[in-house]
C-alpha cells in the first residue's frame, strides 16, 4: 500500500513538474508573442508617424509653393502695371512735346507770313522792266527760298479765287453781285490764307459773289 502511494506521489510530482515545464514554455511563448506584437505595433505606429510627418511636410511644401506662386503673380502684375504706366507716360510726354513743337512752329510761321505778304505786294507794284533788274531778281530768289522752306514745313496757301466759300478756310469781308459767278463763289482774295499740316494758321480774307 505504501509503495503504491509512493508511486502515486512520484507520478503526481512528475506530472506537476511536467506541467510546470509546459506552463513555463507557454509563458515564454506568450511573452515572445507579446513582444513580437508590441514590436509590430511599434513599427505600425512608427510607420503611421512617418506617413503623417511626410504628409505634413508635403502639405507645408505645397503651401510654400502656392505662396510663392501668388507672390510671383503679384510681382508680374505690378511689373505689367508699371510698364503700362511708363508707356502711357511716354506717349503723354511725346504728345505734349509734339503739341509744344506745333504751337512753337505755328507762332513762328504766323510771324513769317507778313514778310511773305510784303514780298508779294512789293512784286505786284513793280513793272516788268523793274522785275528784270538784278535787285528784283535777287529778291525773287529770296522769296522763292522762303516759300520753299515753308513748303518743307507743310505750310500751304489756301485756294480761294473761283472756289466755293468755305467758312472753315475763308473769312468773307465783302459781298458783290456778279452774274458771271455762281452763288457763294469767291470773286477776289484780299489776303492770302495758309494752313500748317492741314490746320488753318490764317484764314483767307475774301470777297464773295452773290
C-alpha positions as CSV (number, residue, x, y, z in Angstrom):
1,X,0.0,0.0,0.0
2,X,2.7,2.3,0.9
3,X,4.6,1.6,-2.3
4,X,1.5,2.3,-4.3
5,X,1.0,5.6,-2.5
6,X,4.7,6.4,-3.1
7,X,4.3,5.6,-6.8
8,X,1.3,7.8,-6.9
9,X,3.1,10.7,-5.2
10,X,6.1,10.3,-7.6
11,X,3.7,10.2,-10.6
12,X,2.0,13.4,-9.3
13,X,5.3,15.0,-8.7
14,X,6.4,14.1,-12.2
15,X,3.2,15.3,-13.7
16,X,3.4,18.6,-11.7
17,X,7.0,19.1,-12.9
18,X,5.9,18.4,-16.5
19,X,3.0,20.8,-16.0
20,X,5.4,23.4,-14.7
21,X,7.7,22.9,-17.7
22,X,4.8,23.2,-20.1
23,X,3.5,26.2,-18.2
24,X,6.9,27.9,-18.4
25,X,7.1,27.1,-22.1
26,X,3.6,28.6,-22.6
27,X,4.6,31.7,-20.7
28,X,7.7,32.1,-22.8
29,X,5.7,31.7,-26.0
30,X,3.1,34.2,-24.7
31,X,5.8,36.6,-23.7
32,X,7.5,36.2,-27.1
33,X,4.3,36.7,-28.9
34,X,3.5,39.7,-26.8
35,X,7.0,41.1,-27.5
36,X,6.5,40.5,-31.2
37,X,3.1,42.1,-31.1
38,X,4.4,45.1,-29.3
39,X,7.3,45.4,-31.8
40,X,4.8,45.1,-34.7
41,X,2.5,47.7,-33.0
42,X,5.5,50.0,-32.5
43,X,6.5,49.5,-36.2
44,X,3.0,50.3,-37.3
45,X,2.9,53.3,-35.1
46,X,6.2,54.4,-36.3
47,X,5.1,53.9,-39.9
48,X,2.0,55.9,-39.3
49,X,4.0,58.6,-37.7
50,X,6.4,58.7,-40.7
51,X,3.5,58.9,-43.2
52,X,1.9,61.7,-41.1
53,X,5.2,63.6,-41.0
54,X,5.6,63.1,-44.7
55,X,2.1,64.3,-45.4
56,X,2.5,67.3,-43.2
57,X,5.8,68.1,-44.9
58,X,4.2,67.7,-48.3
59,X,1.3,70.0,-47.3
60,X,3.7,72.6,-46.0
61,X,5.7,72.4,-49.2
62,X,2.5,72.8,-51.2
63,X,1.6,75.8,-49.1
64,X,5.0,77.4,-49.6
65,X,4.8,76.8,-53.4
66,X,1.3,78.3,-53.6
67,X,2.5,81.3,-51.6
68,X,5.5,81.7,-53.9
69,X,3.2,81.4,-57.0
70,X,0.9,84.1,-55.6
71,X,3.9,86.4,-54.9
72,X,5.2,85.8,-58.4
73,X,1.9,86.6,-59.9
74,X,1.6,89.7,-57.8
75,X,5.1,90.9,-58.9
76,X,4.2,90.1,-62.5
77,X,1.0,92.2,-62.2
78,X,2.9,95.1,-60.6
79,X,5.5,94.9,-63.4
80,X,2.9,94.9,-66.1
81,X,1.2,97.9,-64.4
82,X,4.5,99.8,-64.2
83,X,5.2,99.0,-67.9
84,X,1.7,100.3,-68.8
85,X,2.1,103.4,-66.7
86,X,5.5,104.0,-68.3
87,X,4.1,103.5,-71.8
88,X,1.3,105.9,-71.0
89,X,3.7,108.4,-69.6
90,X,5.9,108.1,-72.7
91,X,3.0,108.6,-75.0
92,X,1.7,111.5,-73.0
93,X,5.1,113.1,-72.9
94,X,5.6,112.6,-76.6
95,X,2.2,114.1,-77.3
96,X,3.0,117.1,-75.1
97,X,6.3,117.6,-76.8
98,X,4.7,117.4,-80.2
99,X,2.0,119.8,-79.1
100,X,4.6,122.3,-77.8
101,X,6.5,122.0,-81.1
102,X,3.3,122.6,-83.1
103,X,2.5,125.6,-81.0
104,X,6.0,127.0,-81.4
105,X,6.0,126.3,-85.2
106,X,2.7,128.0,-85.6
107,X,3.9,131.0,-83.7
108,X,7.0,131.3,-85.9
109,X,5.0,130.8,-89.2
110,X,2.5,133.4,-88.2
111,X,5.3,135.9,-87.8
112,X,6.8,135.0,-91.2
113,X,3.5,135.4,-93.1
114,X,3.5,139.2,-93.0
115,X,7.0,139.1,-94.6
116,X,5.7,136.9,-97.4
117,X,2.8,139.4,-97.8
118,X,5.3,142.2,-98.1
119,X,7.3,140.4,-100.8
120,X,4.2,139.7,-102.8
121,X,2.9,143.3,-102.5
122,X,6.3,144.6,-103.5
123,X,6.5,142.4,-106.6
124,X,2.9,143.5,-107.6
125,X,4.0,147.1,-107.6
126,X,7.0,146.6,-109.9
127,X,6.9,147.0,-113.7
128,X,8.2,144.3,-116.0
129,X,11.4,146.3,-116.5
130,X,11.9,146.7,-112.8
131,X,11.3,142.9,-112.2
132,X,14.0,142.2,-114.7
133,X,16.6,144.2,-112.7
134,X,19.2,142.4,-110.7
135,X,17.9,143.6,-107.4
136,X,14.4,142.4,-108.1
137,X,15.6,139.1,-109.3
138,X,17.7,138.7,-106.1
139,X,14.6,139.5,-104.0
140,X,12.6,136.9,-106.0
141,X,15.2,134.3,-105.3
142,X,15.0,135.1,-101.6
143,X,11.2,134.9,-101.8
144,X,11.3,131.5,-103.5
145,X,13.7,130.2,-101.0
146,X,11.5,131.4,-98.1
147,X,8.4,129.8,-99.7
148,X,10.4,126.6,-100.3
149,X,11.3,126.3,-96.7
150,X,7.7,126.9,-95.6
151,X,6.6,124.2,-98.0
152,X,9.0,121.8,-96.4
153,X,7.3,122.6,-93.1
154,X,4.0,121.7,-94.8
155,X,2.8,125.3,-94.9
156,X,0.4,125.6,-97.9
157,X,-1.6,128.6,-99.3
158,X,-5.4,128.2,-99.2
159,X,-7.1,128.2,-102.6
160,X,-9.6,131.0,-102.8
161,X,-10.5,132.7,-106.1
162,X,-13.0,130.7,-108.1
163,X,-13.6,128.3,-105.1
164,X,-16.8,128.0,-103.2
165,X,-16.8,129.9,-99.9
166,X,-15.9,127.6,-97.0
167,X,-16.2,129.2,-93.5
168,X,-13.6,126.7,-92.3
169,X,-11.0,128.2,-94.6
170,X,-12.2,131.6,-95.7
171,X,-13.2,134.8,-94.0
172,X,-15.7,136.8,-96.1
173,X,-15.3,140.5,-95.6
174,X,-17.1,141.7,-98.7
175,X,-20.0,140.6,-100.9
176,X,-20.7,141.6,-104.5
177,X,-23.3,140.7,-107.1
178,X,-21.8,139.1,-110.2
179,X,-24.0,137.1,-112.6
180,X,-20.9,135.6,-114.2
181,X,-20.1,133.8,-110.9
182,X,-22.1,131.2,-109.0
183,X,-23.6,131.6,-105.6
184,X,-21.1,131.9,-102.7
185,X,-18.2,131.8,-105.1
186,X,-15.1,133.7,-104.1
187,X,-14.5,136.6,-106.5
188,X,-11.4,138.1,-105.0
189,X,-8.7,137.3,-102.5
190,X,-7.8,140.3,-100.3
191,X,-5.3,138.5,-98.1
192,X,-3.9,135.0,-98.7
193,X,-4.6,132.4,-96.1
194,X,-2.3,129.5,-95.1
195,X,-2.6,126.1,-93.5
196,X,0.0,124.2,-91.5
197,X,-0.3,120.5,-91.6
198,X,-4.0,120.8,-92.6
199,X,-4.6,123.3,-89.7
200,X,-5.5,126.8,-90.6
201,X,-2.9,129.3,-89.5
202,X,-4.5,132.3,-91.2
203,X,-7.9,132.5,-92.9
204,X,-8.1,133.9,-96.4
205,X,-9.8,137.3,-96.5
206,X,-12.1,137.1,-99.5
207,X,-14.8,138.8,-101.4
208,X,-17.8,136.5,-102.1
209,X,-20.1,136.9,-105.0
210,X,-24.0,136.6,-104.8
